[in-house]
Amino acid sequence: MIYAVYLSTYHERKFWFSSRRDLEREITFQGAGAVYYSFYKDMLRAPSFERGVFELAYNNRTVPLKTINAVKQMSLYPELIASALYQMSGSQGVVDPVYFYIGILFGLQGIYASALFVTSWIMSGTWLSGMLTVAWFIINRADTTRMEQSIPLRENWALPYFACQVAAMTGFLKNNISFSAERMCYLFMSASTYTFIMMWEYSHYLLFLQALALCLLDGLSLVKKEKVYEVHKMYLFSVFLGYLLQFENSALLTSPLLSLAIGSMIAKSLQISMKKGTFRAKMVKILYFYLAFTIALSLHLLIRTVVPPNDNKQLIQFLEVRFGLNMTKNFTVNWLLCQESFQPPSQDYLLRLTQSSLLPFYILVLFICSCSVSQVIVRRLRGLPLSTDTNRLEQGRIGERPEVIYHVVQILLLGSLAMAFEGMKYLWTPYVCVLTAFGICSPELWTTLFKWIRLKAAHPVMLALVLSTAVPMVIAFSLWREFLPKIIAELSELEEHYESDTVELMNWIKTQAPITAVFAGSPAIMGVIRLCTGWMVTSLPVYNDEDLMRRNENIYQIYSMKSAEDIYKILTSYKANYMVIEDSICNEVGGVKGCRVKDLLDVANDHVINEDGDMFTYSKYGRFCHEVKMNYSPYVNYFTRVFWNRSYFVYKINTLISFQY
């Protein structure tokens, strides 16, 4: 709860939230976060909860010419839960809806930190490890959570439940656990897995990586097969229940998680009666992996043939271009590739982890654990038994613990993705904190190291016990000395965050534009207009629907070099009445070369030519967003400027075209 209070205080200092009007508060929700919160407001305005759900499931008041199931398509289950809690708790008139909403999210982040604390404590057996985990998690807040970017994002709702699931999974995989504790962990793991699936549309991909790690453990007999079988049953139950309650979401049926879970269960059932002899055991392990992945792949292809997947083809195209297997001029794919989340991690990110001492100790802990796990795998392939719990500390075999192997494999999978996509760091860095804190606080890790170097100057176990306490204390003291003043300074400083131009635009729309008006512009500003005014918009900052992505690309043409007539036809085809041009996009000069919106549009529209190795932009028309500001024909025939300030220009789309020369 201390972490939740810290986030709330920091948010207040950053945005002056308590002293703002409702409109100014809502503007702080940017991009997709603005859309999510707008549907939360719609639920509170509905006459009943059931009516609100129905209107969202058959929503035709957000995007013209399109009825969308907003609950299914945008994973609005967090907003449904938040609105239901707000009404059931009797908070109307007592707590502002926006404070109730962000308060839930701050509380979930507190649960997130608590789950990481518990995970590290379960692995190491000491609360000191948990405290060090949370300290690193908070210090590296910019790389462990996206709360500072936009509060209502799906990850901020979902990842706390995944952290709870990992904590329960860690306890469930332990060997020395009682039956009642094991059942409790299993029930908690099942509940958090299902909730995680309901909160985030991409959750099944993260669970697939987890299932892949467990499949490797099971195939090498590093964990009890009964436990892995129970986890696979949990996956199947959560996926099918989520499929039913998410309006028969076919993405769950076509997910690789479902295919891998079924394939592993079938392969394991065929493998049971063949484990005889050392050589045969080796062959059976190889056969298990072959059967599991072959069955999973075949089943996945079969399901995608029978059940039409709702994921778009641009995802595959995006991955092909990202890894250099293909090239494309597609605007949406290239725009996504230019986003920071899909770029390789920056040097600043690794430098921040190093400055907090997290990265150096993580490399040490991961190296020792990985080598120990490799030794255990070799022993199992040779048919040698694992050591007992009573003598593991003296033997120095930290890699024999199932929960440790699981975390090592999972963090390697997440780390490989984090090194390719910077956005994956929010999934990887929290568990780097967990594994690192566990390692340096665990006497077993130090004993393992001393056994390898054959330390004889001191008793290895006694020295390991001393270091497992002394090293964390030294690290904690250095972190307290260096970062506590910075955290206090963050909470004491008042930041100025006021978008006067955006506030002016929203006030004009609410007072001057007809209530039936439809606005066109970039998806980001459309999300803010949808939230702050409730007016219909032509596009949304949502990238999991092919039709909405096509709309976004078409509306972005207002920043291309097309004729006034072409732009007019595009906007009127979506029933738009007003067009919003952002000066920051039209006159963008910074950023990565070739990643500006107008550059991407020029490539997509074949307005780029090469001469002697140099690239030039050419079209017989000028850039529309520049030309329309000149107020000359033919632009004034189609568009009439009705509002402008330093950042925004609003044009009314003429219904009757009057030609002026």
C-alpha positions in Angstrom: 0.0 0.0 0.0 3.0 2.3 0.5 3.8 2.0 -3.1 0.2 2.8 -4.1 0.3 5.9 -2.0 3.6 6.9 -3.5 2.2 6.6 -7.0 -0.9 8.6 -6.1 1.2 11.3 -4.6 3.6 11.4 -7.5 0.6 11.6 -9.9 -0.9 14.5 -7.9 2.4 16.4 -8.0 2.8 15.8 -11.7 -0.6 16.8 -12.9 -2.0 19.0 -10.0 -4.9 16.6 -10.3 -7.0 17.9 -7.3 -6.9 21.5 -8.5 -8.0 20.8 -12.0 -11.4 20.9 -13.6 -12.9 17.6 -14.9 -12.0 18.5 -18.5 -8.3 19.2 -17.6 -8.1 16.0 -15.7 -9.4 14.0 -18.6 -6.9 15.5 -21.0 -4.1 13.8 -19.0 -5.5 10.5 -20.4 -3.8 10.2 -23.8 -4.1 7.9 -26.8 -5.8 4.5 -26.1 -6.1 5.4 -22.4 -8.6 8.2 -23.3 -10.8 5.8 -25.2 -10.8 3.3 -22.3 -11.8 5.9 -19.8 -14.5 7.3 -22.1 -16.3 4.0 -22.1 -16.0 4.0 -18.3 -17.9 7.3 -18.3 -20.5 5.8 -20.7 -21.1 3.0 -18.2 -21.7 5.4 -15.4 -24.1 7.5 -17.5 -26.2 4.4 -18.4 -29.5 4.0 -16.6 -28.5 0.5 -15.5 -25.4 -1.7 -15.6 -27.1 -4.2 -17.9 -28.1 -1.4 -20.3 -24.6 0.0 -20.2 -23.1 -3.4 -21.2 -25.6 -3.7 -24.0 -24.8 -0.3 -25.4 -21.1 -1.1 -25.4 -21.6 -4.5 -26.9 -23.6 -2.9 -29.8 -21.9 0.4 -29.9 -22.7 2.7 -32.9 -22.2 6.0 -31.3 -18.4 6.1 -31.4 -17.4 5.5 -35.0 -19.7 6.4 -37.9 -20.9 3.6 -40.3 -19.6 0.9 -37.9 -21.2 -1.0 -35.0 -18.5 -2.4 -32.8 -18.5 -4.7 -29.8 -16.4 -2.4 -27.7 -16.3 -4.8 -24.7 -14.8 -7.6 -26.8 -12.7 -5.6 -29.2 -11.1 -3.3 -26.7 -11.1 -5.6 -23.6 -13.3 -3.3 -21.5 -13.8 -5.7 -18.7 -11.7 -3.5 -16.3 -14.1 -0.6 -17.0 -17.1 -2.9 -16.5 -15.7 -4.0 -13.1 -14.7 -0.4 -12.1 -18.2 1.0 -12.9 -19.9 -1.8 -11.1 -17.8 -1.3 -8.0 -18.4 2.4 -8.1 -22.2 2.0 -8.2 -22.3 -0.9 -5.7 -20.1 0.8 -3.2 -22.3 3.8 -3.0 -19.5 6.1 -4.1 -21.7 8.4 -6.1 -21.5 11.9 -4.7 -18.8 10.8 -2.3 -15.8 10.1 -4.6 -15.3 11.5 -8.0 -15.4 8.8 -10.7 -12.0 9.7 -12.0 -10.4 9.3 -8.5 -12.2 6.0 -8.0 -10.9 4.8 -11.3 -7.3 5.7 -10.9 -7.5 4.7 -7.2 -8.2 1.1 -8.3 -5.2 1.2 -10.6 -2.9 2.6 -7.9 -4.1 -0.2 -5.6 -3.4 -2.8 -8.3 0.1 -1.5 -8.6 0.5 -2.0 -4.9 -0.7 -5.6 -5.3 1.8 -5.9 -8.2 4.7 -4.9 -5.9 3.4 -7.2 -3.1 3.2 -10.2 -5.5 6.8 -9.6 -6.5 7.8 -9.4 -2.8 6.0 -12.7 -2.1 7.6 -14.4 -5.1 11.1 -13.5 -4.0 10.4 -14.4 -0.4 9.0 -17.8 -1.4 12.2 -18.5 -3.5 14.7 -17.3 -0.9 13.0 -17.9 2.4 13.8 -14.4 3.7 11.9 -11.1 3.7 15.1 -9.3 2.9 14.9 -10.6 -0.6 11.4 -9.3 -1.0 12.3 -5.9 0.2 15.2 -5.7 -2.2 13.0 -6.8 -5.0 10.5 -4.0 -4.3 13.3 -1.4 -3.9 14.7 -2.2 -7.3 11.1 -2.3 -8.8 10.4 1.2 -7.5 13.8 2.7 -8.4 13.5 1.4 -11.9 9.9 2.5 -12.2 10.3 4.0 -15.6 11.3 0.5 -16.9 9.0 -1.7 -14.9 5.6 -0.1 -15.4 3.8 2.1 -17.9 1.8 4.0 -15.3 3.6 7.3 -16.1 2.7 7.0 -19.8 -1.0 6.4 -19.5 -2.8 5.1 -16.5 -5.8 3.2 -18.1 -3.6 1.0 -20.4 -4.5 -2.7 -20.4 -1.1 -3.8 -19.2 -1.5 -1.7 -16.0 -4.7 -3.6 -15.3 -3.5 -7.0 -16.2 0.2 -7.4 -15.1 -0.6 -7.3 -11.4 -2.7 -10.4 -11.9 0.1 -12.1 -13.8 2.5 -11.3 -11.0 0.0 -12.9 -8.5 -0.1 -15.9 -10.8 3.7 -16.2 -10.9 3.8 -16.0 -7.1 1.3 -18.8 -6.8 3.1 -20.8 -9.6 6.4 -20.4 -7.6 4.8 -21.9 -4.5 3.0 -24.6 -6.4 6.2 -25.9 -8.1 8.2 -26.2 -4.8 9.0 -29.7 -3.7 8.8 -29.2 0.1 5.2 -27.9 0.2 2.3 -29.3 2.1 -0.8 -30.6 0.3 -3.1 -27.9 1.7 -0.6 -25.1 0.7 -0.3 -26.7 -2.7 -4.1 -26.7 -3.2 -4.3 -23.1 -2.0 -1.6 -22.1 -4.5 -3.4 -23.9 -7.3 -6.7 -22.2 -6.6 -5.1 -18.8 -6.4 -3.1 -19.5 -9.6 -6.3 -20.5 -11.5 -8.2 -17.4 -10.4 -5.4 -15.0 -11.3 -4.8 -16.8 -14.6 -8.4 -16.4 -15.7 -8.6 -12.8 -14.5 -5.4 -12.0 -16.4 -6.9 -13.5 -19.6 -10.0 -11.3 -19.2 -8.0 -8.1 -18.6 -5.7 -8.1 -21.6 -6.3 -9.2 -25.2 -2.6 -10.2 -25.5 -2.4 -12.2 -22.3 -2.4 -15.6 -23.9 0.9 -14.8 -25.7 2.6 -14.2 -22.3 1.0 -17.4 -20.9 2.2 -19.3 -24.0 5.8 -18.4 -23.0 5.1 -19.6 -19.5 3.6 -22.8 -20.8 6.7 -23.3 -23.0 8.9 -23.0 -20.0 6.9 -25.6 -18.1 6.9 -27.9 -21.2 10.7 -27.8 -21.1 10.8 -28.6 -17.4 8.4 -31.4 -17.9 10.2 -33.0 -20.8 13.5 -33.1 -18.9 11.8 -34.4 -15.8 12.8 -31.4 -13.7 9.4 -31.1 -12.1 6.7 -33.5 -11.1 4.7 -34.4 -14.1 1.4 -34.3 -12.1 1.9 -30.6 -11.3 2.5 -29.7 -15.0 -0.6 -31.7 -15.9 -2.6 -29.7 -13.4 -1.3 -26.4 -14.8 -2.2 -27.5 -18.3 -5.7 -28.2 -17.1 -5.8 -24.8 -15.6 -4.8 -23.2 -18.9 -7.6 -25.1 -20.8 -10.2 -24.2 -18.2 -9.2 -20.5 -18.2 -9.0 -20.3 -22.0 -12.4 -21.9 -22.6 -14.1 -19.9 -19.9 -12.6 -16.7 -21.2 -13.8 -17.7 -24.7 -17.3 -18.0 -23.5 -17.4 -14.8 -21.5 -15.6 -12.7 -24.1 -18.4 -13.1 -26.6 -16.8 -16.2 -28.1 -13.5 -14.5 -28.8 -11.9 -16.7 -31.5 -8.4 -15.3 -30.7 -8.3 -17.5 -27.6 -9.2 -20.6 -29.6 -6.5 -19.9 -32.2 -3.9 -18.9 -29.6 -0.7 -21.0 -29.4 -1.3 -21.4 -25.7 -4.3 -23.7 -26.2 -2.5 -25.8 -28.9 0.6 -26.2 -26.8 -1.3 -27.2 -23.6 -3.3 -29.9 -25.5 -0.2 -31.1 -27.4 1.8 -31.5 -24.2 -1.0 -33.4 -22.5 -1.4 -35.8 -25.4 2.4 -36.3 -25.7 2.7 -36.9 -22.0 0.0 -39.5 -22.0 1.7 -41.4 -24.8 5.0 -41.2 -23.1 4.1 -42.7 -19.7 4.5 -46.4 -20.4 7.8 -46.1 -22.3 10.2 -44.9 -19.6 12.5 -47.9 -19.1 16.3 -47.8 -19.0 18.7 -44.9 -19.3 19.1 -44.9 -23.0 15.4 -45.3 -23.5 14.7 -42.5 -21.2 16.9 -40.2 -23.3 15.1 -41.2 -26.5 11.7 -40.8 -24.8 12.6 -37.2 -23.8 13.5 -36.4 -27.4 10.3 -38.1 -28.6 8.3 -36.1 -26.0 9.4 -32.8 -27.4 8.9 -33.9 -31.0 5.4 -35.2 -30.2 4.4 -32.2 -28.1 5.4 -29.5 -30.6 4.3 -31.5 -33.7 0.8 -32.1 -32.2 0.6 -28.5 -31.0 1.6 -27.1 -34.4 -0.8 -29.5 -36.3 -3.7 -28.6 -33.9 -3.0 -24.9 -34.2 -3.1 -25.1 -38.0 -6.3 -27.2 -37.8 -8.0 -24.8 -35.5 -7.1 -21.8 -37.6 -8.6 -23.6 -40.6 -11.9 -24.3 -38.8 -12.2 -21.1 -36.7 -11.5 -17.9 -38.7 -8.9 -16.0 -36.7 -9.8 -12.4 -35.8 -6.2 -11.3 -35.7 -5.2 -9.4 -38.8 -2.6 -10.4 -41.4 -0.6 -7.3 -40.7 0.8 -8.9 -37.5 2.6 -11.5 -39.5 3.7 -8.9 -42.0 5.0 -6.7 -39.1 7.1 -9.5 -37.7 8.5 -10.4 -41.2 9.6 -6.7 -41.7 10.8 -6.3 -38.2 13.2 -9.3 -38.5 14.3 -8.4 -42.0 12.5 -11.2 -43.8 10.4 -8.8 -46.0 9.9 -5.2 -47.0 6.7 -3.2 -47.2 5.4 0.3 -48.0 2.3 -0.3 -45.8 1.8 2.8 -43.7 0.5 1.0 -40.5 3.3 -1.6 -40.4 6.0 1.0 -40.9 4.4 3.3 -38.4 4.3 0.6 -35.8 7.9 -0.3 -36.5 8.9 3.3 -35.8 7.3 3.3 -32.4 9.7 3.2 -29.5 8.1 0.0 -28.0 9.1 -2.0 -31.1 12.7 -0.7 -31.3 15.7 -2.5 -29.8 16.4 -1.4 -26.2 18.3 1.8 -25.9 21.6 2.2 -24.2 20.0 4.5 -21.6 17.8 1.6 -20.5 20.8 -0.6 -19.8 22.6 2.3 -18.2 19.8 2.9 -15.8 19.7 -0.8 -14.8 23.5 -0.6 -14.2 23.4 2.6 -12.2 20.9 0.9 -9.8 23.3 -2.1 -9.5 20.6 -4.3 -10.8 22.1 -5.4 -14.1 25.6 -6.4 -12.8 24.1 -8.6 -10.0 21.5 -10.0 -12.4 24.3 -11.2 -14.8 26.1 -12.9 -11.9 22.9 -14.6 -10.5 21.7 -15.6 -14.0 25.1 -17.1 -14.9 25.3 -19.2 -11.7 21.7 -20.4 -11.9 22.0 -21.2 -15.6 25.2 -23.2 -15.2 23.7 -25.0 -12.3 20.5 -25.8 -14.2 22.7 -27.0 -17.1 24.4 -29.4 -14.7 21.1 -30.7 -13.5 19.9 -31.3 -17.0 23.0 -33.3 -17.8 22.5 -35.3 -14.6 18.9 -36.1 -15.5 19.9 -37.2 -19.1 22.4 -39.5 -17.5 19.7 -41.0 -15.3 21.2 -39.7 -12.0 18.8 -38.8 -9.2 18.4 -35.3 -7.7 19.7 -34.6 -4.3 17.4 -34.4 -1.3 16.3 -31.2 0.4 18.4 -31.9 3.5 21.8 -31.7 1.9 21.2 -29.4 -1.0 22.8 -26.4 0.8 26.1 -28.2 1.4 26.1 -29.7 -2.1 25.5 -26.4 -3.8 22.9 -27.4 -6.4 20.6 -24.4 -6.6 19.6 -25.5 -10.1 17.7 -28.5 -8.8 14.8 -26.5 -7.4 11.9 -26.6 -9.8 10.8 -23.1 -9.1 14.3 -21.8 -9.7 14.5 -23.6 -13.1 11.1 -22.2 -14.0 12.2 -18.6 -13.3 15.5 -19.0 -15.1 13.8 -20.4 -18.3 11.0 -17.9 -18.2 13.4 -14.9 -17.7 15.6 -16.1 -20.6 12.5 -16.2 -22.9 11.3 -12.8 -21.8 14.8 -11.4 -22.0 15.3 -12.5 -25.5 12.1 -10.6 -26.5 13.2 -7.6 -24.4 16.4 -7.4 -26.4 14.4 -7.3 -29.6 11.5 -5.0 -28.5 11.9 -2.3 -25.9 8.3 -2.5 -25.0 8.9 -6.0 -23.6 11.1 -4.6 -20.9 7.9 -3.9 -18.8 7.4 -7.7 -18.7 11.1 -8.6 -18.2 12.5 -6.1 -15.8 10.2 -6.9 -12.8 11.3 -10.5 -12.9 14.9 -9.5 -13.2 14.4 -7.7 -9.9 12.9 -10.9 -8.4 15.6 -13.3 -9.6 18.5 -11.0 -8.7 17.2 -10.3 -5.2 16.5 -14.0 -4.7 20.0 -15.0 -5.9 22.1 -12.7 -3.7 19.9 -13.4 -0.7 20.1 -17.2 -1.1 22.9 -19.1 0.7 22.5 -21.9 -1.9 23.7 -19.6 -4.7 26.8 -18.6 -2.8 27.5 -22.3 -1.9 27.1 -23.3 -5.5 29.7 -20.7 -6.5 32.1 -21.7 -3.7 31.8 -25.3 -4.7 32.8 -24.5 -8.3 35.9 -22.5 -7.3 36.7 -25.1 -4.6 37.0 -22.6 -1.8 39.0 -23.9 1.1 40.1 -20.8 3.0 36.7 -20.7 4.9 33.8 -23.0 5.5 31.6 -22.5 2.4 28.3 -22.8 4.2 29.2 -20.4 6.9 30.6 -17.9 4.4 27.5 -18.3 2.2 25.2 -17.6 5.1 27.2 -14.4 6.0 27.2 -13.2 2.4 23.5 -13.9 1.8 22.9 -11.3 4.5 25.8 -8.9 4.2 25.6 -8.3 0.4 21.9 -7.5 0.4 22.4 -5.1 3.3 25.2 -3.3 1.6 23.2 -3.0 -1.6 20.1 -1.8 0.3 22.2 0.8 2.1 23.7 2.1 -1.2 20.3 2.3 -2.8 18.9 4.1 0.2 21.7 6.6 0.2 21.6 7.3 -3.5 18.0 7.0 -4.6 15.9 8.0 -1.5 16.8 11.7 -1.9 15.7 11.5 -5.6 12.4 9.9 -4.7 11.7 12.5 -2.0 12.6 15.3 -4.5 10.2 13.8 -7.0 7.4 14.0 -4.5 8.2 17.5 -3.4 8.5 19.1 -6.8 5.5 20.5 -8.6 5.5 20.0 -12.3 3.7 22.2 -14.8 1.5 20.1 -17.1 -1.2 22.2 -18.7 -2.2 21.9 -22.4 -4.1 25.2 -22.9 -4.5 24.7 -26.6 -6.1 21.3 -26.1 -8.4 22.7 -23.4 -9.4 25.5 -25.8 -10.1 23.1 -28.6 -12.3 20.9 -26.4 -14.3 23.9 -25.1 -14.9 25.1 -28.6 -16.2 21.7 -29.7 -18.5 21.4 -26.7 -20.0 24.9 -27.2 -19.9 25.5 -31.0 -20.1 22.1 -32.8 -23.4 20.4 -33.3 -24.0 17.3 -31.1 -24.4 15.2 -34.3 -21.0 16.3 -35.7 -18.3 13.8 -36.6 -14.7 14.7 -36.3 -11.7 13.5 -38.3 -8.1 13.7 -37.4 -5.2 11.7 -36.0 -6.2 8.7 -33.8 -4.6 10.3 -30.7 -6.6 13.5 -30.7 -9.7 11.6 -31.7 -9.4 9.6 -28.5 -9.2 12.8 -26.5 -12.2 14.3 -28.3 -14.2 11.1 -27.7 -13.4 11.3 -24.0 -13.8 15.0 -23.3 -16.8 15.8 -25.6 -18.6 12.5 -26.4 -18.8 13.5 -30.1 -18.4 10.8 -32.7 -15.0 10.4 -34.4 -13.9 8.7 -37.6 -11.0 6.7 -36.1 -9.6 5.5 -32.7 -6.1 4.7 -31.4 -6.8 1.0 -31.6 -4.5 -1.4 -33.5 -6.1 -4.8 -33.1 -8.9 -4.3 -35.7 -8.1 -4.3 -39.5 -11.0 -1.9 -40.4 -10.0 0.6 -37.7 -6.4 0.5 -38.9 -7.5 1.1 -42.4 -9.5 4.1 -41.3 -6.5 5.5 -39.4 -4.4 5.2 -42.5 -7.0 6.9 -44.7 -7.6 9.7 -42.2 -3.9 10.3 -41.9 -3.9 11.3 -45.6 -4.7 14.8 -44.5 -0.9 15.1 -43.9 0.0 13.6 -47.3 0.5 15.3 -50.7 -2.9 14.6 -52.2 -5.4 16.9 -53.8 -8.2 18.7 -52.0 -10.7 16.6 -53.9 -9.1 13.3 -52.8 -9.1 14.3 -49.1 -12.6 15.5 -49.4 -13.8 12.2 -50.8 -12.0 10.3 -48.0 -13.5 12.4 -45.2 -17.0 12.4 -46.6 -16.9 8.6 -47.1 -16.7 8.4 -43.3 -19.4 11.0 -42.8 -17.0 13.5 -41.3 -18.2 17.0 -40.7 -15.0 18.6 -39.2 -11.3 18.0 -39.8 -8.7 18.6 -37.1 -5.1 19.3 -38.3 -2.3 19.2 -35.7 0.5 21.5 -36.3 2.9 19.1 -34.4 2.3 16.5 -37.1 2.1 18.8 -40.1 5.4 20.6 -39.2 7.2 17.8 -37.5 11.0 18.2 -37.9 12.4 16.1 -35.1 12.4 12.4 -34.5 14.0 9.6 -36.4 14.4 10.3 -40.1 11.9 8.4 -42.2 9.6 7.8 -39.2 7.6 11.1 -39.3 4.0 10.6 -40.3 4.4 12.6 -43.5 7.5 10.6 -44.4 5.7 7.3 -44.0 2.7 8.6 -46.0 5.0 9.6 -48.8 6.5 6.2 -49.0 3.1 4.5 -48.9 1.7 6.8 -51.6 4.8 6.4 -53.9 5.7 10.1 -53.5 9.3 9.3 -52.8 11.9 9.1 -55.7 15.6 8.2 -55.7 18.1 10.2 -57.7 21.9 9.4 -57.4 21.4 7.7 -54.1 19.4 10.6 -52.6 15.7 10.4 -51.7 13.3 13.2 -52.6 9.7 13.7 -52.1 7.7 14.6 -55.2 4.0 15.1 -56.1 2.1 17.5 -58.3 0.1 18.5 -55.2 1.5 20.3 -52.2 1.2 18.8 -48.7 -2.5 19.1 -47.9 -2.1 20.2 -44.3 0.1 23.2 -45.5 -1.9 24.1 -48.5 -5.3 24.1 -46.8 -4.0 26.8 -44.4 -3.4 29.2 -47.4 -7.1 29.7 -48.0 -7.1 29.6 -51.8 -9.0 27.6 -54.4 -9.7 24.7 -54.6 -9.1 24.2 -50.9 -11.6 26.8 -49.8 -14.2 25.2 -52.0 -14.1 22.1 -49.9 -13.1 23.3 -46.4 -13.8 26.3 -44.3 -11.6 27.1 -41.3 -13.8 27.6 -38.2 -11.2 27.4 -35.3 -7.5 27.7 -34.8 -4.8 28.2 -32.2 -1.1 27.5 -32.0 -1.6 23.7 -32.1 -4.8 22.9 -33.8 -6.7 24.0 -37.0 -10.3 22.9 -37.3 -12.0 23.0 -40.7 -15.7 22.5 -41.5 -16.2 20.1 -44.4 -18.5 21.8 -46.8 -21.6 19.9 -47.8 -22.3 22.3 -50.7 -19.2 22.9 -52.7 -18.8 26.5 -54.0 -16.1 27.0 -56.5 -14.0 30.2 -56.0 -11.2 31.4 -58.2 
